[in-house]
Structures are given as C-alpha cells and as structure tokens.
C-alpha cells in the first residue's frame, strides 16, 4: 500500500459520527427530502410565536428546484414547516398533513400558524446558481404587509446533513476529546497500527467519547433492525411506485421466484447474487415509495449496506448469535469510518459529485464493513474500501423524471455486488496495493468537480433525457 499522506481542504482532527452517517428517515432522497424537511423544521421552530409572522415563503435553488417533485422536496418542505422530522414522521400520516395544507393554505404546528400557499409560496428558482452548494434552500418569514422579518438559507450537503449557507466550510462534526483522531485513510491505518487494534475499535472508542458503549450498541442494533425490516417490507409490497413513470415494484415477485427455486432444489451458479440484488432492490423500492429507510450514507444508496449486511448474516456469519452481533457491529463501525472520510474530504452528495458520491461511497463503505466482519486486517479493509470506490469513479446521477427510481434502484443492486467482490479481492490479498484510499477519495472529489452539472442530480442529462417518459 502507498504510504503517502495526502492533504485535503477539509482535513483536521474531526470525525463524523456514525450517528450522523446512519439515520432513520423516509424516502426518496436524503439530500432532497430528509435534509429539506430538517431545514424547514429548524427554520419554523426558530420563529417567534407572538403573531408577528404572517406568511412563510420558501425558494429552492439548483438541483433541489430541478427535481423538486420527483424527489418529494416540495412535500418535505411543507412537512418540515408543520414541525415534522424525518426520523419520527409516519409516512402514512404525511399525506393527510399535506392535504390539509393544500386545502387550507396554512401550515400549522403547536407553536405557529402561518399562511402558506404551495402554489405561490414554494418557488422553484432554476435560473439562479446558488453561490456555495447546488442544494440550497431559502426561507423567509413575512409580515402581513409582505415585509421580510426573518431570512435563513441552508445547504443540504448530502446524507441528510444540513448547514447554514454561511457555515458550509464547517461540515464536519467535532467529537470532544477524541482519543484517536483521524482525517485520512493513512491516519486511520497509523492509529490502528499504533494502538494494535481494529478500525472498528478505533471508531468505537471515539464514539464513546460522546456516549456510553451501551447506548452506541443499542443504536447499532436499532439501525440493523430498521434495515432488515425495510428489506422485509420491500419483499412483500406490490403495485407501482409513485410518479409518472409508473415503475412496477418487482421485489415481491422476485422473492417468490427465488423461494420457488429453493423449494424445487433448483440451483443456479449465480443464485446468491440474485438474493443480494433482491435485498437491495427491496430497500430502494421502499425508498422510492417514501417509506422508512436508513440513510446509509444517503437514501439514493440506502439499499447497498443492508443488502451486503444481510449477505454477511445469512451466508457468511457463524451460527452463534453473539458472534453475528459483534460482526454486524464491526461491519457498521468500520463502514462509518470510511463514510466519514468521504464526507469529510470529498462529498456524499449526488448534486455535488454525481452518483459516485452516493452509490460509490456506499459500496466502498460496505466493502470495508464486510472485510472487517470477515476478519480482514486494517490494510485489507482499506484496500476493500479503495476497490469499492475505484470502480465507481465517474458515475453520474441522472434520475429519469427526477424520480429516485431509474436507474437508481438497480444501481443499488450492482453497488452491493461490487462491494462483495471488492471485499473478496482484498481478503485474498495481503493488503498491499498500488492505489490508496486517500488517492481514490481525492480522485473522486476532482472528478465530481470536473463533471458537467447536467449529470449531477438535475435530470438534465444522461438517461434522464435519452429515455422517453411514458
């Protein structure tokens, strides 16, 4: 492995927590649904409840404006203004809230009651280029005579993360008194070597600087449970996904075919790959339908880590429940370390760097997590993460009709398969490799900067314009 230490613009002693990378929310997009909902709720909750505010107005810029309907950004903003948060909103109740707002022209919560006509007060500005980030929202609080009394601008920077536009350079999350700080793959390997412990242990001890181990383990168990439940739901739901493409859900039918193949003892050389694809497709169909998913690290790539994790638990892990649980925890802790490096030093936003920042990062995280769970050395884990991203470099984000469906759902299946292949290749080696993780992260960031904006979640290029909508 190359020992070069690379310097990135955002490097430091920060570490992004697994509590930030893995969040339970709703679909279809972390940057276009989860982030805007959180931003709207934060803005609304900051308003005085003294009656001085009469109306709210929201302006979406860049990628948010171009794909607002397909990514449910318009709905997310309304729900956030009504006080809803992605982690707690019931998807089945959301439609009732939205219908009430459209019927009455008001957004309501315990602390506020504001006029808001979605047809007039939700502005899609597709002309203005936001100065800092392509996913920018502006919120205005207006008096009865139209005077602006409060204004806030947020950037949704991927994975559900939101930051005030004026503070986008501080996108890292600081852990106080972190015992093992790292801001690059090289630093992570050096910390692991110095402490003679695993990457998972490095991350666990850093997380324990914030909260007790029991709370961290309970959170990991909750994340795994939410992922497995999402797979299970996705394998039973039928019908068509929302949106004008009328994409038919296929996970349930595929599940039945695979079960029938097992019942008849019919074997296929690629049988396990079919199951992995099913797990990923099931999650991303749930995401496309606005269901509850785990942002890992984004919603558009939410199926990859659950699919690879279920592959580990069903096809790789020993029979001991305690061993499976520890392996699962090691998987997610290690994946969090890799995802944090991409978030810190490049991006996980499709609107900023294309789908290499979503599916590519998730595949890299899953590859590292699987290698860790299977007993890989830190060097092998770093190799797996590098391979996972290297073969997603340049991947564009071109959702047809602005919906997180085509090619997004199938893309998760391929990302999961690539992750498993990357882990397998790394585990068959000794950790020595030519391209380092830091170098591939830098390359991904540079590729994203060079990529034409049409291929960065605007639905203005690629399949989005070459596939006729039905």
C-alpha positions as CSV (number, residue, x, y, z in Angstrom):
1,X,0.0,0.0,0.0
2,X,1.2,3.5,-0.7
3,X,2.3,5.3,2.5
4,X,1.7,8.8,1.1
5,X,-0.2,11.1,3.4
6,X,-2.5,13.4,1.3
7,X,-3.7,16.8,2.4
8,X,-7.3,17.7,1.8
9,X,-9.0,21.0,2.0
10,X,-11.2,19.9,4.9
11,X,-8.7,17.8,6.8
12,X,-8.2,18.2,10.6
13,X,-8.8,16.3,13.7
14,X,-12.6,15.9,13.1
15,X,-14.5,12.7,12.8
16,X,-18.0,12.3,11.6
17,X,-20.1,10.2,13.9
18,X,-21.9,7.0,12.9
19,X,-25.0,8.6,14.5
20,X,-24.8,11.2,11.6
21,X,-24.0,8.7,8.8
22,X,-26.7,6.2,9.7
23,X,-30.1,7.9,10.3
24,X,-33.6,6.5,10.2
25,X,-35.7,8.6,7.9
26,X,-38.1,8.5,4.9
27,X,-37.6,8.3,1.2
28,X,-37.0,9.1,-1.5
29,X,-33.8,11.2,-1.0
30,X,-31.6,12.2,1.9
31,X,-30.4,15.4,0.3
32,X,-33.7,16.3,-1.4
33,X,-36.2,15.0,1.2
34,X,-34.6,14.4,4.6
35,X,-32.3,17.5,4.5
36,X,-35.0,20.0,3.3
37,X,-37.5,18.7,5.9
38,X,-35.0,19.2,8.7
39,X,-34.1,22.6,7.4
40,X,-37.8,23.7,7.2
41,X,-38.4,22.4,10.7
42,X,-35.4,24.2,12.1
43,X,-36.4,27.5,10.4
44,X,-40.0,27.2,11.6
45,X,-39.1,26.3,15.1
46,X,-36.9,29.4,15.3
47,X,-39.8,31.8,14.6
48,X,-41.4,33.8,17.4
49,X,-44.9,32.7,18.4
50,X,-46.1,36.3,19.1
51,X,-48.2,36.6,16.0
52,X,-45.8,38.9,14.1
53,X,-45.1,36.4,11.4
54,X,-48.0,36.0,8.9
55,X,-46.7,34.1,5.9
56,X,-43.8,31.8,5.0
57,X,-42.1,31.7,1.6
58,X,-39.5,29.1,0.5
59,X,-37.2,29.2,-2.5
60,X,-35.5,26.1,-3.8
61,X,-32.3,26.5,-6.0
62,X,-30.2,24.3,-8.2
63,X,-30.7,20.6,-8.1
64,X,-33.5,21.0,-5.5
65,X,-35.5,23.1,-7.9
66,X,-34.9,20.9,-10.9
67,X,-36.0,17.7,-9.2
68,X,-38.4,19.0,-6.5
69,X,-41.4,17.0,-7.5
70,X,-39.6,13.7,-8.3
71,X,-37.6,13.8,-5.0
72,X,-40.6,15.0,-3.0
73,X,-38.7,18.1,-1.9
74,X,-41.9,20.1,-2.1
75,X,-43.7,17.8,0.2
76,X,-40.7,17.6,2.6
77,X,-40.6,21.4,3.0
78,X,-44.3,21.6,3.8
79,X,-44.0,18.8,6.4
80,X,-41.0,20.4,8.0
81,X,-42.8,23.7,8.2
82,X,-45.5,21.8,10.1
83,X,-43.0,20.5,12.6
84,X,-42.3,17.1,11.2
85,X,-38.9,15.4,11.3
86,X,-37.8,12.5,9.1
87,X,-37.0,10.2,12.0
88,X,-40.4,10.4,13.6
89,X,-42.9,11.3,10.8
90,X,-45.3,8.4,10.0
91,X,-45.3,8.1,6.2
92,X,-48.9,7.1,6.3
93,X,-49.8,10.3,8.1
94,X,-47.8,12.6,5.9
95,X,-50.4,12.7,3.1
96,X,-53.1,13.8,5.5
97,X,-50.9,16.7,6.6
98,X,-50.1,17.7,3.0
99,X,-53.8,17.6,2.0
100,X,-54.7,19.8,4.9
101,X,-52.1,22.4,3.9
102,X,-53.2,22.4,0.3
103,X,-56.9,22.7,1.4
104,X,-56.5,25.5,3.9
105,X,-53.4,27.4,2.7
106,X,-51.8,27.2,6.2
107,X,-49.0,25.3,7.8
108,X,-49.8,24.5,11.4
109,X,-47.9,23.3,14.5
110,X,-48.3,23.8,18.2
111,X,-46.2,27.0,18.2
112,X,-47.1,28.6,14.9
113,X,-49.9,29.1,12.4
114,X,-48.6,30.6,9.1
115,X,-50.2,31.3,5.7
116,X,-48.5,29.1,3.0
117,X,-49.9,28.5,-0.4
118,X,-47.7,25.9,-2.0
119,X,-48.6,27.2,-5.5
120,X,-47.3,30.7,-4.7
121,X,-45.0,30.4,-1.7
122,X,-42.9,27.5,-2.8
123,X,-40.7,29.0,-5.5
124,X,-38.6,26.8,-7.8
125,X,-35.7,29.0,-9.0
126,X,-34.0,27.2,-11.8
127,X,-32.1,30.2,-13.1
128,X,-30.1,31.4,-10.2
129,X,-26.9,29.5,-9.4
130,X,-26.5,29.2,-5.7
131,X,-23.1,30.6,-4.6
132,X,-22.0,27.8,-2.3
133,X,-23.8,24.5,-2.9
134,X,-26.2,23.2,-5.6
135,X,-28.7,22.1,-2.9
136,X,-29.7,25.4,-1.4
137,X,-33.0,26.5,0.3
138,X,-34.1,29.9,1.3
139,X,-36.7,30.5,4.0
140,X,-38.5,33.9,4.5
141,X,-40.9,34.9,7.3
142,X,-43.1,37.7,6.1
143,X,-45.4,40.1,8.0
144,X,-49.0,40.7,6.9
145,X,-47.8,43.6,4.6
146,X,-45.2,41.4,3.0
147,X,-42.1,42.7,4.9
148,X,-39.4,40.1,5.4
149,X,-38.9,39.8,9.1
150,X,-36.5,36.8,9.1
151,X,-34.5,35.0,6.4
152,X,-32.4,31.8,6.6
153,X,-30.5,29.9,3.9
154,X,-29.5,26.3,4.3
155,X,-27.4,23.9,2.2
156,X,-28.4,20.2,2.1
157,X,-25.0,18.7,1.6
158,X,-25.9,15.0,1.3
159,X,-26.9,12.2,3.6
160,X,-29.5,14.4,5.3
161,X,-26.8,16.8,6.6
162,X,-27.8,20.5,6.6
163,X,-25.7,23.5,7.3
164,X,-26.4,27.3,7.2
165,X,-25.1,28.6,3.9
166,X,-22.7,30.9,5.8
167,X,-21.1,27.9,7.5
168,X,-20.7,25.3,4.8
169,X,-17.0,25.0,5.4
170,X,-17.7,23.6,8.8
171,X,-19.5,20.5,7.6
172,X,-17.5,18.1,9.9
173,X,-18.8,17.1,13.3
174,X,-16.3,17.5,16.1
175,X,-16.1,14.9,18.8
176,X,-14.6,16.4,22.0
177,X,-11.5,14.7,23.5
178,X,-11.4,12.1,20.7
179,X,-8.8,9.6,21.7
180,X,-7.9,8.5,18.1
181,X,-8.4,11.4,15.7
182,X,-8.0,10.7,12.0
183,X,-8.9,12.7,8.9
184,X,-7.4,10.4,6.2
185,X,-7.1,6.7,5.4
186,X,-3.4,6.9,6.1
187,X,-4.0,8.4,9.5
188,X,-6.6,5.8,10.3
189,X,-4.2,3.0,9.5
190,X,-1.5,4.7,11.5
191,X,-3.8,4.9,14.5
192,X,-4.9,1.3,14.2
193,X,-1.2,0.2,14.0
194,X,-0.2,2.4,16.9
195,X,-3.0,1.0,19.1
196,X,-2.7,-2.5,17.8
197,X,-6.4,-2.7,17.4
198,X,-9.1,-2.9,14.7
199,X,-10.6,0.0,12.8
200,X,-13.9,-0.8,14.4
201,X,-12.4,-0.5,17.9
202,X,-10.8,2.9,16.9
203,X,-14.3,4.2,15.9
204,X,-16.0,2.7,18.9
205,X,-13.6,4.3,21.4
206,X,-14.0,7.7,19.6
207,X,-17.8,7.3,19.8
208,X,-17.5,6.5,23.5
209,X,-16.1,10.0,24.0
210,X,-19.7,11.2,23.5
211,X,-21.9,8.5,25.0
212,X,-21.7,5.2,26.8
213,X,-20.9,1.9,25.0
214,X,-24.4,0.6,25.8
215,X,-26.1,3.5,24.0
216,X,-23.9,3.0,21.0
217,X,-24.5,-0.7,20.8
218,X,-28.3,-0.2,21.2
219,X,-28.2,2.4,18.4
220,X,-26.3,-0.1,16.1
221,X,-28.9,-2.8,16.9
222,X,-31.7,-0.3,16.1
223,X,-30.1,0.6,12.8
224,X,-29.7,-3.1,11.8
225,X,-33.3,-3.8,12.8
226,X,-34.6,-0.9,10.7
227,X,-32.5,-2.1,7.7
228,X,-33.8,-5.7,8.0
229,X,-37.4,-4.6,8.5
230,X,-37.1,-2.4,5.4
231,X,-35.9,-5.4,3.3
232,X,-38.8,-7.5,4.7
233,X,-41.3,-4.8,3.8
234,X,-39.9,-4.3,0.4
235,X,-40.2,-8.0,-0.4
236,X,-43.9,-8.0,0.2
237,X,-45.1,-4.8,-1.4
238,X,-46.7,-4.8,-4.9
239,X,-48.1,-2.3,-7.3
240,X,-46.5,0.7,-8.9
241,X,-44.1,3.3,-7.5
242,X,-45.4,6.9,-7.3
243,X,-44.7,9.2,-10.2
244,X,-45.4,9.5,-13.8
245,X,-43.1,6.6,-14.9
246,X,-45.4,4.1,-13.3
247,X,-42.5,1.8,-12.4
248,X,-43.7,-1.6,-11.3
249,X,-42.4,-2.9,-8.0
250,X,-40.7,-6.2,-8.6
251,X,-39.1,-7.3,-5.4
252,X,-42.1,-9.3,-4.2
253,X,-42.3,-11.3,-7.4
254,X,-38.5,-11.8,-7.5
255,X,-38.7,-13.1,-3.9
256,X,-41.4,-15.6,-4.8
257,X,-39.3,-16.9,-7.7
258,X,-36.2,-17.3,-5.6
259,X,-38.2,-19.1,-2.9
260,X,-39.7,-21.4,-5.5
261,X,-36.3,-22.2,-6.8
262,X,-35.2,-23.2,-3.4
263,X,-38.3,-25.4,-2.8
264,X,-37.6,-27.3,-6.0
265,X,-33.9,-27.6,-5.1
266,X,-33.1,-25.9,-8.4
267,X,-29.6,-24.5,-8.2
268,X,-28.1,-21.5,-10.1
269,X,-24.5,-20.6,-10.3
270,X,-25.4,-17.0,-9.6
271,X,-28.1,-17.8,-7.0
272,X,-26.6,-15.9,-4.1
273,X,-26.2,-12.8,-6.4
274,X,-29.9,-13.0,-7.1
275,X,-30.7,-12.8,-3.4
276,X,-28.3,-9.9,-2.8
277,X,-29.9,-8.0,-5.7
278,X,-33.3,-8.7,-4.2
279,X,-32.3,-7.3,-0.8
280,X,-31.0,-4.1,-2.4
281,X,-34.0,-3.7,-4.7
282,X,-36.4,-4.2,-1.9
283,X,-34.9,-1.4,0.1
284,X,-34.8,1.1,-2.7
285,X,-38.3,0.4,-3.8
286,X,-39.4,1.2,-0.3
287,X,-37.3,4.4,-0.5
288,X,-38.8,5.4,-3.9
289,X,-42.3,4.9,-2.3
290,X,-41.4,7.3,0.5
291,X,-41.2,4.5,3.1
292,X,-38.9,4.3,6.2
293,X,-35.3,3.6,5.4
294,X,-31.9,4.1,6.9
295,X,-29.8,6.8,5.3
296,X,-26.6,4.8,4.6
297,X,-25.0,7.2,3.9
298,X,-27.7,8.6,1.6
299,X,-31.2,7.5,0.6
300,X,-30.4,7.1,-3.0
301,X,-27.8,4.4,-2.0
302,X,-29.8,3.1,1.0
303,X,-30.0,-0.5,-0.3
304,X,-26.3,-1.3,-0.6
305,X,-25.2,-1.6,3.0
306,X,-28.4,-3.5,4.2
307,X,-28.0,-6.0,1.2
308,X,-24.3,-6.7,2.0
309,X,-25.0,-6.9,5.7
310,X,-27.8,-9.4,5.2
311,X,-25.5,-11.4,2.9
312,X,-23.0,-11.5,5.7
313,X,-25.5,-12.5,8.3
314,X,-27.1,-15.2,6.2
315,X,-24.3,-16.6,4.1
316,X,-21.0,-15.8,5.9
317,X,-21.5,-15.5,9.6
318,X,-21.0,-18.3,12.2
319,X,-24.1,-19.6,13.8
320,X,-23.5,-18.0,17.2
321,X,-25.9,-15.0,17.7
322,X,-23.3,-13.3,19.8
323,X,-20.7,-13.6,17.1
324,X,-23.1,-12.4,14.4
325,X,-24.0,-9.4,16.6
326,X,-20.3,-8.5,17.1
327,X,-19.6,-9.0,13.4
328,X,-22.5,-6.8,12.5
329,X,-21.3,-4.1,14.8
330,X,-17.8,-4.3,13.4
331,X,-19.3,-4.0,9.9
332,X,-21.1,-0.8,10.7
333,X,-18.4,0.8,12.8
334,X,-15.9,0.2,10.0
335,X,-18.3,1.4,7.3
336,X,-18.8,4.6,9.4
337,X,-15.1,5.3,9.4
338,X,-14.9,5.0,5.6
339,X,-18.1,7.0,5.0
340,X,-16.8,9.7,7.3
341,X,-13.6,10.1,5.3
342,X,-15.6,10.6,2.1
343,X,-17.9,13.1,3.7
344,X,-15.0,15.0,5.3
345,X,-12.7,15.1,2.3
346,X,-14.9,14.9,-0.7
347,X,-18.7,14.6,-0.7
348,X,-21.6,12.2,-0.4
349,X,-24.0,14.5,-2.4
350,X,-25.1,13.4,-5.8
351,X,-25.8,17.1,-6.6
352,X,-22.2,17.9,-5.9
353,X,-20.2,15.0,-7.3
354,X,-22.7,12.7,-9.1
355,X,-23.7,9.2,-8.1
356,X,-20.1,8.2,-7.4
357,X,-20.7,10.1,-4.1
358,X,-23.8,8.1,-3.2
359,X,-23.7,4.6,-4.7
360,X,-19.9,4.7,-4.9
361,X,-19.4,5.7,-1.3
362,X,-22.0,3.2,0.0
363,X,-20.3,0.4,-2.0
364,X,-16.9,1.4,-0.5
365,X,-18.4,1.5,3.0
366,X,-20.0,-1.9,2.5
367,X,-16.8,-3.4,1.1
368,X,-14.8,-2.2,4.1
369,X,-17.5,-3.3,6.5
370,X,-17.7,-6.8,5.1
371,X,-13.9,-7.2,5.0
372,X,-13.9,-6.2,8.7
373,X,-16.7,-8.6,9.7
374,X,-14.9,-11.4,7.9
375,X,-11.7,-10.8,9.9
376,X,-9.7,-8.7,7.5
377,X,-6.7,-6.7,8.6
378,X,-6.8,-2.9,8.6
379,X,-4.7,-2.9,5.4
380,X,-7.1,-5.3,3.7
381,X,-10.1,-3.3,4.9
382,X,-8.6,-0.1,3.4
383,X,-7.9,-2.0,0.2
384,X,-11.5,-3.2,0.0
385,X,-12.8,0.4,0.5
386,X,-10.4,1.7,-2.2
387,X,-11.5,-1.0,-4.7
388,X,-15.2,-0.3,-4.0
389,X,-14.8,3.4,-4.9
390,X,-12.3,3.0,-7.7
391,X,-14.8,1.1,-9.9
392,X,-17.5,3.7,-9.4
393,X,-15.4,6.7,-10.3
394,X,-17.2,9.0,-12.8
395,X,-20.7,7.5,-12.0
396,X,-23.3,10.1,-13.0
397,X,-26.5,11.0,-11.2
398,X,-29.2,11.2,-13.9
399,X,-32.6,10.2,-12.4
400,X,-35.3,9.8,-15.1
401,X,-38.1,12.3,-14.5
402,X,-36.4,13.4,-11.3
403,X,-37.5,10.2,-9.6
404,X,-35.2,8.1,-7.4
405,X,-36.2,5.0,-9.4
406,X,-34.5,4.6,-12.8
407,X,-31.6,3.9,-12.8
408,X,-31.3,4.3,-9.0
409,X,-33.0,1.1,-7.8
410,X,-31.0,-1.3,-10.0
411,X,-27.8,0.7,-9.4
412,X,-28.0,-0.3,-5.7
413,X,-28.1,-4.0,-6.6
414,X,-24.9,-3.6,-8.7
415,X,-23.3,-1.5,-5.9
416,X,-23.9,-4.3,-3.4
417,X,-22.4,-6.9,-5.7
418,X,-19.4,-4.8,-6.4
419,X,-18.9,-4.3,-2.6
420,X,-18.8,-8.0,-2.0
421,X,-16.4,-8.5,-4.9
422,X,-14.2,-5.8,-3.6
423,X,-14.1,-7.3,-0.1
424,X,-13.3,-10.7,-1.6
425,X,-10.5,-9.4,-3.7
426,X,-9.0,-7.5,-0.8
427,X,-9.2,-10.5,1.6
428,X,-7.4,-12.7,-1.0
429,X,-4.5,-10.2,-0.9
430,X,-2.1,-9.2,1.9
431,X,-3.2,-5.5,2.0
432,X,-0.5,-4.3,-0.4
433,X,-1.9,-2.3,-3.3
434,X,-0.9,0.5,-5.7
435,X,-3.8,3.0,-5.2
436,X,-4.5,4.2,-1.7
437,X,-7.9,5.0,-0.3
438,X,-6.8,8.7,0.1
439,X,-5.8,8.9,-3.5
440,X,-9.2,7.5,-4.7
441,X,-11.1,9.9,-2.4
442,X,-9.1,12.8,-3.9
443,X,-9.8,11.5,-7.4
444,X,-13.5,11.2,-6.7
445,X,-13.6,14.8,-5.5
446,X,-11.7,16.1,-8.5
447,X,-13.9,14.0,-10.9
448,X,-17.0,15.4,-9.3
449,X,-15.7,19.0,-9.7
450,X,-15.0,18.3,-13.4
451,X,-18.3,16.6,-14.0
452,X,-20.8,18.7,-16.1
453,X,-23.7,19.9,-13.9
454,X,-26.2,18.1,-16.1
455,X,-25.0,14.8,-14.6
456,X,-25.3,15.9,-11.0
457,X,-28.9,15.2,-10.0
458,X,-30.6,17.8,-12.2
459,X,-32.3,15.3,-14.6
460,X,-30.9,17.4,-17.4
461,X,-28.5,14.8,-18.9
462,X,-27.9,11.1,-19.4
463,X,-30.8,8.7,-19.1
464,X,-33.0,11.5,-17.9
465,X,-33.1,13.0,-21.3
466,X,-32.5,9.9,-23.5
467,X,-35.2,7.7,-22.1
468,X,-38.7,8.9,-23.2
469,X,-41.1,9.2,-20.3
470,X,-44.2,7.1,-20.6
